[in-house]
């Protein structure tokens, strides 16, 4: 495995507040790492340290082998960063925004314009290339912002809550653009408040809380190891709800009722076959009987509220 990002024991304080206490990361090149945590957990501080915008108080971090403290200029050559709000100039057109950045990077006007037009095409913004950015929709502005961070052809992109405030369609469009960059070999570190976003995009997830890593693994691994599946039973006849609830409690030891649905978290999915047999013996017909795997939202809440698996 080739690591694009490595961090060991990162720590950072702001006065009396410990933003990071000891954070370790190891991100494989060409993958997406989802960095999750509640507000104030330290996600943005991690990004700012890795992007050389903050100096850590302790620990080390490397981006494509370059030390973020000792070689910040080399790190900046290989990264792109988008924050929580689009950082484009409203008075400039789409192509002018990207052309300006290309020129700042020391490229010729012709090369910068070619790069700008290429990126606008890839991001579905060609028709709006000559319009001022202030006329763009929120989704278009976020796409332009992401295009801007790719002008320098970075090998690593830091996306700090990139889809905040976007509607579902605009979010889907941005997700597909991010997937396209990963297919091109770019490494992405993504912070997000949308757990579905992390579930859909991330190869691996790191959850931090109070400045420390509390869990890490693939989305499926975290769901399997931290959460518990939920048995769901909906009787065909609503009048049988109480009987179903009692039966489920006898088998599993607990139940909750959600409308006409009886639910119970299970430790062993073999309980499903036991419940099926008991329902058949009792002559109770069901409209729904299933095992639902825990969602990443449930895992996140469990890790950051209680700090321990269920």
Secondary structure, DSSP 8 states (H G I E B T S, - for coil): --EEEEEEEEEEEETTEEEEEEEEEEEETT-EEEEE--TTSSHHHHHHHHTTSS--SEEEEEETTEETTT-HHHHHHHEEEE-SS----TTSBHHHHHHHHHHHTT--HHHHHHHHHHHHHHTT-GGGTTSBGGGS-HHHHHHHHHHHHTTT--SEEEEESTTTT--HHHHHHHHHHHHHHHHTT-EEEEE-S-HHHHHHH-SEEEEEETTEEEEEE-HHHHHHHHS--EEEEEESSGGGHHHHHHHHHHHHS--EEETTEEEEE-S-TTHHHHHHHHHHHHT--EEEEEEE---HHHHHHIIIIISS--
